[in-house]
Amino acid sequence: MLFFTQCFGAVLDLIHLRFQHYKAKRVFSAAGQLVCVVNPTHSLKYAPTLCATAQTSTEQGILPPCHHHEAEHDPQLVPCMCPLFSCPWEGHLEVVVSHLRQTHHINILQGAEIVFLATDMHLPAPTDWIIMHSCLGHQFLLVLRKQEKYEGHPQFFATMMLIGTPTQADNFTYRLELNRNQRRLKWEATPRSVLECVDSVISDGDCLVLNTSLAQLFSDNGSLAIGIAITTSKVHSSEAEM
């Protein structure tokens, strides 16, 4: 009976995954568009203000995610940019992708346009959904976070970070699109570099911000499908032509 129950549960999980994938393809029916079903992860490292708790975290022997290493550290090293955990890892930009995939098991999709399908939007804050996106010869980190910026009022924040330098990030433009029930919402901006703190980006509101009612308007049975497109910026394109 135990074996049967476990097998039956695994089958139900596969059916649920296929159903979520079908829903995303139904909403975003463009040919060749990849769909990634992303399950939520409750963060293990949240504090009221992460960038402001460096001293406390240091006293506890934990390197905070937003901590930028000073003179005693190699300036070319960057801390782990995965927003899900307090990870003490640090390394060069070239090995950030392998660290995120091997240590944190972050999925990666390839293609100019993909669909990010976040499940279980009803879960309490704080919750994160995250994937990596490989496009135009670079890797990007998409972070969707449910967080209470004001007590009792959770919001959703979505931003794209380039795994590269700020100068490289200026060469690209990313677009996030929500499309459901004859309604469409777009956010277009220049991605930020992972050398910047993702928590600061969210605190500044320099990203796609949805309140709960707006998120529910675009969600389908607790799942939110976000179309993602990355292009080279016009400035970069014109310079290339010159």
Buried (B, 14 or more C-beta within 10 A) or exposed (E): EEEEEEEEEEEEEEEEEEEBBEBBBEBBEEEEBBBBBBEBBEBEBBBEEBBEBBEEBEEEEBBBBBBBEEEEEEEEEBBBBBBBBBBEBBBEBEEBBEBBBEEBEBEBBEBBBBBBBBBBBBBEBBBBBBBBBBBEEBBBBBBBBBBEBEEEEBBBBBBBBBBBEBEBBBBBBBBBBBBBEEEEBEBEBBBBBBBBBBBEBBBEEBBBBBEBEBBEBBBBEEBBBBBBBBBEBEEBEEEEEE
